Amino acid sequence: MVLTLTTAYIGYLELSGLYIVGFLLLTVTVKGQLVIDHYIGLKNVRGFWRLAMLGFVYVIPGIIFTGYYLTSV
């Protein structure tokens, strides 16, 4: 809840920059990890489905951050 309110407040302030984008993507990653572990219930699951979900949660924000970083250099 705190992560969601924090990201909403940053959006309200219309902040930008590499560190802000990095922080927002980090919060998205943490929230995605929590959803996968607790809401979907894949915390104790091994194999393809957990790996596929975690890959999605980590790879997509990584690609977004890389693209943002490369355009800001």
PyMOL Python script that loads the backbone (N, CA, C, O; Angstrom):
from pymol import cmd

cmd.read_pdbstr("""\
ATOM      1  N   MET A   1       0.824  -1.177   0.000  1.00  0.00           N
ATOM      2  CA  MET A   1       0.000   0.000   0.000  1.00  0.00           C
ATOM      3  C   MET A   1       0.876   1.251   0.000  1.00  0.00           C
ATOM      4  O   MET A   1       0.596   2.223  -0.702  1.00  0.00           O
ATOM      5  N   VAL A   2       1.932   1.207   0.794  1.00  0.00           N
ATOM      6  CA  VAL A   2       2.844   2.362   0.875  1.00  0.00           C
ATOM      7  C   VAL A   2       3.534   2.590  -0.462  1.00  0.00           C
ATOM      8  O   VAL A   2       3.699   3.733  -0.888  1.00  0.00           O
ATOM      9  N   LEU A   3       3.940   1.513  -1.127  1.00  0.00           N
ATOM     10  CA  LEU A   3       4.603   1.657  -2.427  1.00  0.00           C
ATOM     11  C   LEU A   3       3.661   2.266  -3.456  1.00  0.00           C
ATOM     12  O   LEU A   3       4.074   3.113  -4.249  1.00  0.00           O
ATOM     13  N   THR A   4       2.418   1.851  -3.453  1.00  0.00           N
ATOM     14  CA  THR A   4       1.446   2.389  -4.394  1.00  0.00           C
ATOM     15  C   THR A   4       1.185   3.862  -4.132  1.00  0.00           C
ATOM     16  O   THR A   4       1.141   4.659  -5.068  1.00  0.00           O
ATOM     17  N   LEU A   5       1.013   4.229  -2.877  1.00  0.00           N
ATOM     18  CA  LEU A   5       0.794   5.641  -2.544  1.00  0.00           C
ATOM     19  C   LEU A   5       2.013   6.494  -2.876  1.00  0.00           C
ATOM     20  O   LEU A   5       1.873   7.633  -3.321  1.00  0.00           O
ATOM     21  N   THR A   6       3.192   5.953  -2.663  1.00  0.00           N
ATOM     22  CA  THR A   6       4.414   6.690  -2.989  1.00  0.00           C
ATOM     23  C   THR A   6       4.530   6.938  -4.485  1.00  0.00           C
ATOM     24  O   THR A   6       4.848   8.050  -4.907  1.00  0.00           O
ATOM     25  N   THR A   7       4.276   5.915  -5.286  1.00  0.00           N
ATOM     26  CA  THR A   7       4.367   6.094  -6.735  1.00  0.00           C
ATOM     27  C   THR A   7       3.271   7.030  -7.239  1.00  0.00           C
ATOM     28  O   THR A   7       3.496   7.806  -8.168  1.00  0.00           O
ATOM     29  N   ALA A   8       2.096   6.960  -6.634  1.00  0.00           N
ATOM     30  CA  ALA A   8       1.015   7.877  -7.028  1.00  0.00           C
ATOM     31  C   ALA A   8       1.383   9.315  -6.689  1.00  0.00           C
ATOM     32  O   ALA A   8       1.098  10.223  -7.470  1.00  0.00           O
ATOM     33  N   TYR A   9       2.006   9.534  -5.548  1.00  0.00           N
ATOM     34  CA  TYR A   9       2.417  10.875  -5.153  1.00  0.00           C
ATOM     35  C   TYR A   9       3.515  11.416  -6.071  1.00  0.00           C
ATOM     36  O   TYR A   9       3.508  12.598  -6.417  1.00  0.00           O
ATOM     37  N   ILE A  10       4.443  10.569  -6.462  1.00  0.00           N
ATOM     38  CA  ILE A  10       5.482  10.989  -7.407  1.00  0.00           C
ATOM     39  C   ILE A  10       4.853  11.361  -8.742  1.00  0.00           C
ATOM     40  O   ILE A  10       5.272  12.331  -9.375  1.00  0.00           O
ATOM     41  N   GLY A  11       3.861  10.606  -9.174  1.00  0.00           N
ATOM     42  CA  GLY A  11       3.149  10.954 -10.397  1.00  0.00           C
ATOM     43  C   GLY A  11       2.403  12.262 -10.270  1.00  0.00           C
ATOM     44  O   GLY A  11       2.357  13.051 -11.214  1.00  0.00           O
ATOM     45  N   TYR A  12       1.820  12.496  -9.110  1.00  0.00           N
ATOM     46  CA  TYR A  12       1.099  13.747  -8.856  1.00  0.00           C
ATOM     47  C   TYR A  12       2.052  14.946  -8.926  1.00  0.00           C
ATOM     48  O   TYR A  12       1.695  16.005  -9.441  1.00  0.00           O
ATOM     49  N   LEU A  13       3.264  14.766  -8.401  1.00  0.00           N
ATOM     50  CA  LEU A  13       4.257  15.843  -8.435  1.00  0.00           C
ATOM     51  C   LEU A  13       4.901  16.029  -9.805  1.00  0.00           C
ATOM     52  O   LEU A  13       5.611  17.007 -10.037  1.00  0.00           O
ATOM     53  N   GLU A  14       4.649  15.084 -10.710  1.00  0.00           N
ATOM     54  CA  GLU A  14       5.206  15.095 -12.067  1.00  0.00           C
ATOM     55  C   GLU A  14       6.727  15.153 -12.067  1.00  0.00           C
ATOM     56  O   GLU A  14       7.328  15.882 -12.856  1.00  0.00           O
ATOM     57  N   LEU A  15       7.347  14.382 -11.177  1.00  0.00           N
ATOM     58  CA  LEU A  15       8.800  14.300 -11.126  1.00  0.00           C
ATOM     59  C   LEU A  15       9.298  13.405 -12.246  1.00  0.00           C
ATOM     60  O   LEU A  15       8.594  12.500 -12.693  1.00  0.00           O
ATOM     61  N   SER A  16      10.507  13.664 -12.691  1.00  0.00           N
ATOM     62  CA  SER A  16      11.104  12.825 -13.723  1.00  0.00           C
ATOM     63  C   SER A  16      12.605  12.768 -13.498  1.00  0.00           C
ATOM     64  O   SER A  16      13.136  13.421 -12.600  1.00  0.00           O
ATOM     65  N   GLY A  17      13.264  12.002 -14.300  1.00  0.00           N
ATOM     66  CA  GLY A  17      14.702  11.832 -14.187  1.00  0.00           C
ATOM     67  C   GLY A  17      15.050  10.365 -14.055  1.00  0.00           C
ATOM     68  O   GLY A  17      14.192   9.524 -13.781  1.00  0.00           O
ATOM     69  N   LEU A  18      16.313  10.076 -14.252  1.00  0.00           N
ATOM     70  CA  LEU A  18      16.779   8.694 -14.255  1.00  0.00           C
ATOM     71  C   LEU A  18      16.555   8.021 -12.901  1.00  0.00           C
ATOM     72  O   LEU A  18      16.110   6.875 -12.849  1.00  0.00           O
ATOM     73  N   TYR A  19      16.858   8.719 -11.809  1.00  0.00           N
ATOM     74  CA  TYR A  19      16.696   8.116 -10.487  1.00  0.00           C
ATOM     75  C   TYR A  19      15.225   7.905 -10.135  1.00  0.00           C
ATOM     76  O   TYR A  19      14.875   6.908  -9.503  1.00  0.00           O
ATOM     77  N   ILE A  20      14.381   8.817 -10.533  1.00  0.00           N
ATOM     78  CA  ILE A  20      12.948   8.678 -10.274  1.00  0.00           C
ATOM     79  C   ILE A  20      12.388   7.488 -11.047  1.00  0.00           C
ATOM     80  O   ILE A  20      11.636   6.683 -10.498  1.00  0.00           O
ATOM     81  N   VAL A  21      12.754   7.379 -12.313  1.00  0.00           N
ATOM     82  CA  VAL A  21      12.289   6.254 -13.132  1.00  0.00           C
ATOM     83  C   VAL A  21      12.822   4.943 -12.561  1.00  0.00           C
ATOM     84  O   VAL A  21      12.095   3.950 -12.506  1.00  0.00           O
ATOM     85  N   GLY A  22      14.072   4.932 -12.138  1.00  0.00           N
ATOM     86  CA  GLY A  22      14.643   3.733 -11.519  1.00  0.00           C
ATOM     87  C   GLY A  22      13.898   3.340 -10.261  1.00  0.00           C
ATOM     88  O   GLY A  22      13.619   2.161 -10.040  1.00  0.00           O
ATOM     89  N   PHE A  23      13.574   4.329  -9.432  1.00  0.00           N
ATOM     90  CA  PHE A  23      12.824   4.049  -8.210  1.00  0.00           C
ATOM     91  C   PHE A  23      11.429   3.518  -8.519  1.00  0.00           C
ATOM     92  O   PHE A  23      10.971   2.565  -7.889  1.00  0.00           O
ATOM     93  N   LEU A  24      10.760   4.130  -9.482  1.00  0.00           N
ATOM     94  CA  LEU A  24       9.413   3.670  -9.844  1.00  0.00           C
ATOM     95  C   LEU A  24       9.436   2.249 -10.391  1.00  0.00           C
ATOM     96  O   LEU A  24       8.573   1.438 -10.058  1.00  0.00           O
ATOM     97  N   LEU A  25      10.414   1.950 -11.223  1.00  0.00           N
ATOM     98  CA  LEU A  25      10.508   0.591 -11.766  1.00  0.00           C
ATOM     99  C   LEU A  25      10.886  -0.413 -10.685  1.00  0.00           C
ATOM    100  O   LEU A  25      10.458  -1.566 -10.729  1.00  0.00           O
ATOM    101  N   LEU A  26      11.681   0.018  -9.721  1.00  0.00           N
ATOM    102  CA  LEU A  26      12.009  -0.860  -8.601  1.00  0.00           C
ATOM    103  C   LEU A  26      10.766  -1.167  -7.778  1.00  0.00           C
ATOM    104  O   LEU A  26      10.575  -2.306  -7.352  1.00  0.00           O
ATOM    105  N   THR A  27       9.924  -0.173  -7.550  1.00  0.00           N
ATOM    106  CA  THR A  27       8.695  -0.425  -6.803  1.00  0.00           C
ATOM    107  C   THR A  27       7.746  -1.336  -7.584  1.00  0.00           C
ATOM    108  O   THR A  27       7.059  -2.170  -6.995  1.00  0.00           O
ATOM    109  N   VAL A  28       7.707  -1.175  -8.903  1.00  0.00           N
ATOM    110  CA  VAL A  28       6.887  -2.067  -9.738  1.00  0.00           C
ATOM    111  C   VAL A  28       7.391  -3.502  -9.618  1.00  0.00           C
ATOM    112  O   VAL A  28       6.596  -4.439  -9.549  1.00  0.00           O
ATOM    113  N   THR A  29       8.707  -3.670  -9.593  1.00  0.00           N
ATOM    114  CA  THR A  29       9.291  -4.994  -9.476  1.00  0.00           C
ATOM    115  C   THR A  29       8.968  -5.623  -8.122  1.00  0.00           C
ATOM    116  O   THR A  29       8.600  -6.795  -8.046  1.00  0.00           O
ATOM    117  N   VAL A  30       9.108  -4.838  -7.062  1.00  0.00           N
ATOM    118  CA  VAL A  30       8.816  -5.356  -5.722  1.00  0.00           C
ATOM    119  C   VAL A  30       7.337  -5.715  -5.598  1.00  0.00           C
ATOM    120  O   VAL A  30       6.996  -6.768  -5.060  1.00  0.00           O
ATOM    121  N   LYS A  31       6.460  -4.845  -6.094  1.00  0.00           N
ATOM    122  CA  LYS A  31       5.031  -5.137  -6.015  1.00  0.00           C
ATOM    123  C   LYS A  31       4.674  -6.356  -6.866  1.00  0.00           C
ATOM    124  O   LYS A  31       3.843  -7.167  -6.460  1.00  0.00           O
ATOM    125  N   GLY A  32       5.280  -6.492  -8.018  1.00  0.00           N
ATOM    126  CA  GLY A  32       5.042  -7.667  -8.860  1.00  0.00           C
ATOM    127  C   GLY A  32       5.494  -8.944  -8.184  1.00  0.00           C
ATOM    128  O   GLY A  32       4.815  -9.968  -8.264  1.00  0.00           O
ATOM    129  N   GLN A  33       6.637  -8.889  -7.519  1.00  0.00           N
ATOM    130  CA  GLN A  33       7.138 -10.044  -6.773  1.00  0.00           C
ATOM    131  C   GLN A  33       6.176 -10.419  -5.647  1.00  0.00           C
ATOM    132  O   GLN A  33       5.909 -11.600  -5.426  1.00  0.00           O
ATOM    133  N   LEU A  34       5.663  -9.429  -4.945  1.00  0.00           N
ATOM    134  CA  LEU A  34       4.706  -9.698  -3.866  1.00  0.00           C
ATOM    135  C   LEU A  34       3.408 -10.293  -4.401  1.00  0.00           C
ATOM    136  O   LEU A  34       2.842 -11.196  -3.785  1.00  0.00           O
ATOM    137  N   VAL A  35       2.934  -9.801  -5.533  1.00  0.00           N
ATOM    138  CA  VAL A  35       1.711 -10.345  -6.134  1.00  0.00           C
ATOM    139  C   VAL A  35       1.919 -11.795  -6.545  1.00  0.00           C
ATOM    140  O   VAL A  35       1.059 -12.642  -6.303  1.00  0.00           O
ATOM    141  N   ILE A  36       3.045 -12.081  -7.160  1.00  0.00           N
ATOM    142  CA  ILE A  36       3.335 -13.452  -7.593  1.00  0.00           C
ATOM    143  C   ILE A  36       3.434 -14.386  -6.397  1.00  0.00           C
ATOM    144  O   ILE A  36       2.899 -15.494  -6.426  1.00  0.00           O
ATOM    145  N   ASP A  37       4.120 -13.941  -5.338  1.00  0.00           N
ATOM    146  CA  ASP A  37       4.314 -14.806  -4.182  1.00  0.00           C
ATOM    147  C   ASP A  37       3.034 -15.032  -3.386  1.00  0.00           C
ATOM    148  O   ASP A  37       2.727 -16.165  -3.014  1.00  0.00           O
ATOM    149  N   HIS A  38       2.293 -13.971  -3.124  1.00  0.00           N
ATOM    150  CA  HIS A  38       1.194 -14.080  -2.170  1.00  0.00           C
ATOM    151  C   HIS A  38      -0.194 -14.143  -2.826  1.00  0.00           C
ATOM    152  O   HIS A  38      -1.009 -14.988  -2.458  1.00  0.00           O
ATOM    153  N   TYR A  39      -0.461 -13.278  -3.769  1.00  0.00           N
ATOM    154  CA  TYR A  39      -1.798 -13.236  -4.360  1.00  0.00           C
ATOM    155  C   TYR A  39      -2.019 -14.411  -5.319  1.00  0.00           C
ATOM    156  O   TYR A  39      -3.041 -15.094  -5.256  1.00  0.00           O
ATOM    157  N   ILE A  40      -1.054 -14.632  -6.196  1.00  0.00           N
ATOM    158  CA  ILE A  40      -1.181 -15.741  -7.145  1.00  0.00           C
ATOM    159  C   ILE A  40      -0.825 -17.065  -6.476  1.00  0.00           C
ATOM    160  O   ILE A  40      -1.308 -18.122  -6.881  1.00  0.00           O
ATOM    161  N   GLY A  41       0.026 -17.002  -5.446  1.00  0.00           N
ATOM    162  CA  GLY A  41       0.351 -18.198  -4.684  1.00  0.00           C
ATOM    163  C   GLY A  41       1.454 -19.048  -5.265  1.00  0.00           C
ATOM    164  O   GLY A  41       1.447 -20.268  -5.106  1.00  0.00           O
ATOM    165  N   LEU A  42       2.407 -18.421  -5.938  1.00  0.00           N
ATOM    166  CA  LEU A  42       3.499 -19.185  -6.541  1.00  0.00           C
ATOM    167  C   LEU A  42       4.773 -19.159  -5.704  1.00  0.00           C
ATOM    168  O   LEU A  42       5.856 -19.451  -6.212  1.00  0.00           O
ATOM    169  N   LYS A  43       4.651 -18.816  -4.433  1.00  0.00           N
ATOM    170  CA  LYS A  43       5.839 -18.693  -3.592  1.00  0.00           C
ATOM    171  C   LYS A  43       6.583 -20.020  -3.460  1.00  0.00           C
ATOM    172  O   LYS A  43       7.813 -20.036  -3.506  1.00  0.00           O
ATOM    173  N   ASN A  44       5.883 -21.107  -3.301  1.00  0.00           N
ATOM    174  CA  ASN A  44       6.516 -22.408  -3.097  1.00  0.00           C
ATOM    175  C   ASN A  44       6.486 -23.290  -4.334  1.00  0.00           C
ATOM    176  O   ASN A  44       6.755 -24.488  -4.254  1.00  0.00           O
ATOM    177  N   VAL A  45       6.160 -22.697  -5.479  1.00  0.00           N
ATOM    178  CA  VAL A  45       6.085 -23.461  -6.726  1.00  0.00           C
ATOM    179  C   VAL A  45       7.448 -23.405  -7.419  1.00  0.00           C
ATOM    180  O   VAL A  45       8.074 -22.349  -7.501  1.00  0.00           O
ATOM    181  N   ARG A  46       7.884 -24.538  -7.905  1.00  0.00           N
ATOM    182  CA  ARG A  46       9.131 -24.580  -8.669  1.00  0.00           C
ATOM    183  C   ARG A  46       8.795 -24.881 -10.122  1.00  0.00           C
ATOM    184  O   ARG A  46       7.758 -25.470 -10.428  1.00  0.00           O
ATOM    185  N   GLY A  47       9.688 -24.468 -11.003  1.00  0.00           N
ATOM    186  CA  GLY A  47       9.495 -24.836 -12.386  1.00  0.00           C
ATOM    187  C   GLY A  47       9.126 -23.682 -13.294  1.00  0.00           C
ATOM    188  O   GLY A  47       9.398 -22.514 -13.014  1.00  0.00           O
ATOM    189  N   PHE A  48       8.496 -24.058 -14.391  1.00  0.00           N
ATOM    190  CA  PHE A  48       8.269 -23.138 -15.491  1.00  0.00           C
ATOM    191  C   PHE A  48       7.418 -21.935 -15.113  1.00  0.00           C
ATOM    192  O   PHE A  48       7.771 -20.808 -15.459  1.00  0.00           O
ATOM    193  N   TRP A  49       6.315 -22.140 -14.418  1.00  0.00           N
ATOM    194  CA  TRP A  49       5.376 -21.044 -14.182  1.00  0.00           C
ATOM    195  C   TRP A  49       5.971 -19.960 -13.293  1.00  0.00           C
ATOM    196  O   TRP A  49       5.801 -18.771 -13.566  1.00  0.00           O
ATOM    197  N   ARG A  50       6.652 -20.352 -12.253  1.00  0.00           N
ATOM    198  CA  ARG A  50       7.284 -19.346 -11.387  1.00  0.00           C
ATOM    199  C   ARG A  50       8.384 -18.605 -12.151  1.00  0.00           C
ATOM    200  O   ARG A  50       8.501 -17.383 -12.055  1.00  0.00           O
ATOM    201  N   LEU A  51       9.172 -19.338 -12.894  1.00  0.00           N
ATOM    202  CA  LEU A  51      10.246 -18.715 -13.676  1.00  0.00           C
ATOM    203  C   LEU A  51       9.681 -17.778 -14.732  1.00  0.00           C
ATOM    204  O   LEU A  51      10.228 -16.698 -14.956  1.00  0.00           O
ATOM    205  N   ALA A  52       8.607 -18.172 -15.376  1.00  0.00           N
ATOM    206  CA  ALA A  52       7.990 -17.322 -16.400  1.00  0.00           C
ATOM    207  C   ALA A  52       7.446 -16.037 -15.789  1.00  0.00           C
ATOM    208  O   ALA A  52       7.640 -14.959 -16.351  1.00  0.00           O
ATOM    209  N   MET A  53       6.778 -16.133 -14.665  1.00  0.00           N
ATOM    210  CA  MET A  53       6.216 -14.947 -14.013  1.00  0.00           C
ATOM    211  C   MET A  53       7.321 -14.031 -13.488  1.00  0.00           C
ATOM    212  O   MET A  53       7.254 -12.814 -13.661  1.00  0.00           O
ATOM    213  N   LEU A  54       8.326 -14.607 -12.855  1.00  0.00           N
ATOM    214  CA  LEU A  54       9.428 -13.786 -12.342  1.00  0.00           C
ATOM    215  C   LEU A  54      10.222 -13.156 -13.481  1.00  0.00           C
ATOM    216  O   LEU A  54      10.688 -12.023 -13.364  1.00  0.00           O
ATOM    217  N   GLY A  55      10.374 -13.883 -14.570  1.00  0.00           N
ATOM    218  CA  GLY A  55      11.050 -13.312 -15.728  1.00  0.00           C
ATOM    219  C   GLY A  55      10.320 -12.096 -16.248  1.00  0.00           C
ATOM    220  O   GLY A  55      10.937 -11.090 -16.596  1.00  0.00           O
ATOM    221  N   PHE A  56       9.012 -12.191 -16.298  1.00  0.00           N
ATOM    222  CA  PHE A  56       8.205 -11.062 -16.750  1.00  0.00           C
ATOM    223  C   PHE A  56       8.365  -9.867 -15.814  1.00  0.00           C
ATOM    224  O   PHE A  56       8.484  -8.727 -16.263  1.00  0.00           O
ATOM    225  N   VAL A  57       8.367 -10.139 -14.511  1.00  0.00           N
ATOM    226  CA  VAL A  57       8.450  -9.060 -13.518  1.00  0.00           C
ATOM    227  C   VAL A  57       9.820  -8.378 -13.538  1.00  0.00           C
ATOM    228  O   VAL A  57       9.910  -7.172 -13.311  1.00  0.00           O
ATOM    229  N   TYR A  58      10.875  -9.131 -13.805  1.00  0.00           N
ATOM    230  CA  TYR A  58      12.218  -8.554 -13.782  1.00  0.00           C
ATOM    231  C   TYR A  58      12.686  -8.055 -15.147  1.00  0.00           C
ATOM    232  O   TYR A  58      13.370  -7.035 -15.225  1.00  0.00           O
ATOM    233  N   VAL A  59      12.332  -8.748 -16.210  1.00  0.00           N
ATOM    234  CA  VAL A  59      12.848  -8.402 -17.540  1.00  0.00           C
ATOM    235  C   VAL A  59      12.186  -7.142 -18.093  1.00  0.00           C
ATOM    236  O   VAL A  59      12.883  -6.267 -18.608  1.00  0.00           O
ATOM    237  N   ILE A  60      10.889  -7.029 -18.002  1.00  0.00           N
ATOM    238  CA  ILE A  60      10.186  -5.885 -18.583  1.00  0.00           C
ATOM    239  C   ILE A  60      10.633  -4.564 -17.953  1.00  0.00           C
ATOM    240  O   ILE A  60      10.959  -3.636 -18.693  1.00  0.00           O
ATOM    241  N   PRO A  61      10.664  -4.432 -16.615  1.00  0.00           N
ATOM    242  CA  PRO A  61      11.193  -3.183 -16.060  1.00  0.00           C
ATOM    243  C   PRO A  61      12.660  -2.939 -16.426  1.00  0.00           C
ATOM    244  O   PRO A  61      13.082  -1.795 -16.595  1.00  0.00           O
ATOM    245  N   GLY A  62      13.427  -4.017 -16.547  1.00  0.00           N
ATOM    246  CA  GLY A  62      14.825  -3.865 -16.971  1.00  0.00           C
ATOM    247  C   GLY A  62      14.944  -3.304 -18.382  1.00  0.00           C
ATOM    248  O   GLY A  62      15.801  -2.461 -18.646  1.00  0.00           O
ATOM    249  N   ILE A  63      14.101  -3.763 -19.273  1.00  0.00           N
ATOM    250  CA  ILE A  63      14.096  -3.255 -20.647  1.00  0.00           C
ATOM    251  C   ILE A  63      13.649  -1.792 -20.673  1.00  0.00           C
ATOM    252  O   ILE A  63      14.229  -0.971 -21.382  1.00  0.00           O
ATOM    253  N   ILE A  64      12.625  -1.480 -19.901  1.00  0.00           N
ATOM    254  CA  ILE A  64      12.151  -0.092 -19.846  1.00  0.00           C
ATOM    255  C   ILE A  64      13.231   0.824 -19.303  1.00  0.00           C
ATOM    256  O   ILE A  64      13.459   1.905 -19.847  1.00  0.00           O
ATOM    257  N   PHE A  65      13.906   0.402 -18.223  1.00  0.00           N
ATOM    258  CA  PHE A  65      14.963   1.232 -17.652  1.00  0.00           C
ATOM    259  C   PHE A  65      16.128   1.394 -18.622  1.00  0.00           C
ATOM    260  O   PHE A  65      16.685   2.485 -18.746  1.00  0.00           O
ATOM    261  N   THR A  66      16.491   0.334 -19.299  1.00  0.00           N
ATOM    262  CA  THR A  66      17.583   0.420 -20.277  1.00  0.00           C
ATOM    263  C   THR A  66      17.235   1.384 -21.398  1.00  0.00           C
ATOM    264  O   THR A  66      18.072   2.191 -21.802  1.00  0.00           O
ATOM    265  N   GLY A  67      16.018   1.313 -21.902  1.00  0.00           N
ATOM    266  CA  GLY A  67      15.597   2.235 -22.946  1.00  0.00           C
ATOM    267  C   GLY A  67      15.590   3.674 -22.467  1.00  0.00           C
ATOM    268  O   GLY A  67      16.008   4.578 -23.191  1.00  0.00           O
ATOM    269  N   TYR A  68      15.116   3.888 -21.245  1.00  0.00           N
ATOM    270  CA  TYR A  68      15.102   5.242 -20.693  1.00  0.00           C
ATOM    271  C   TYR A  68      16.524   5.755 -20.473  1.00  0.00           C
ATOM    272  O   TYR A  68      16.822   6.920 -20.736  1.00  0.00           O
ATOM    273  N   TYR A  69      17.392   4.877 -19.992  1.00  0.00           N
ATOM    274  CA  TYR A  69      18.782   5.250 -19.760  1.00  0.00           C
ATOM    275  C   TYR A  69      19.477   5.610 -21.071  1.00  0.00           C
ATOM    276  O   TYR A  69      20.181   6.617 -21.147  1.00  0.00           O
ATOM    277  N   LEU A  70      19.281   4.792 -22.099  1.00  0.00           N
ATOM    278  CA  LEU A  70      19.944   5.048 -23.371  1.00  0.00           C
ATOM    279  C   LEU A  70      19.462   6.327 -24.039  1.00  0.00           C
ATOM    280  O   LEU A  70      20.230   6.978 -24.748  1.00  0.00           O
ATOM    281  N   THR A  71      18.215   6.695 -23.827  1.00  0.00           N
ATOM    282  CA  THR A  71      17.723   7.951 -24.416  1.00  0.00           C
ATOM    283  C   THR A  71      18.130   9.167 -23.609  1.00  0.00           C
ATOM    284  O   THR A  71      18.084  10.285 -24.122  1.00  0.00           O
ATOM    285  N   SER A  72      18.527   8.979 -22.354  1.00  0.00           N
ATOM    286  CA  SER A  72      18.906  10.123 -21.531  1.00  0.00           C
ATOM    287  C   SER A  72      20.407  10.397 -21.571  1.00  0.00           C
ATOM    288  O   SER A  72      20.850  11.431 -21.071  1.00  0.00           O
ATOM    289  N   VAL A  73      21.195   9.504 -22.147  1.00  0.00           N
ATOM    290  CA  VAL A  73      22.660   9.695 -22.194  1.00  0.00           C
ATOM    291  C   VAL A  73      23.042  10.600 -23.315  1.00  0.00           C
ATOM    292  O   VAL A  73      24.226  10.876 -23.510  1.00  0.00           O
TER     293      VAL A  73
END
""", "prot")
cmd.dss("prot")
cmd.show_as("cartoon", "prot")
cmd.util.cbc("prot")
cmd.orient("prot")
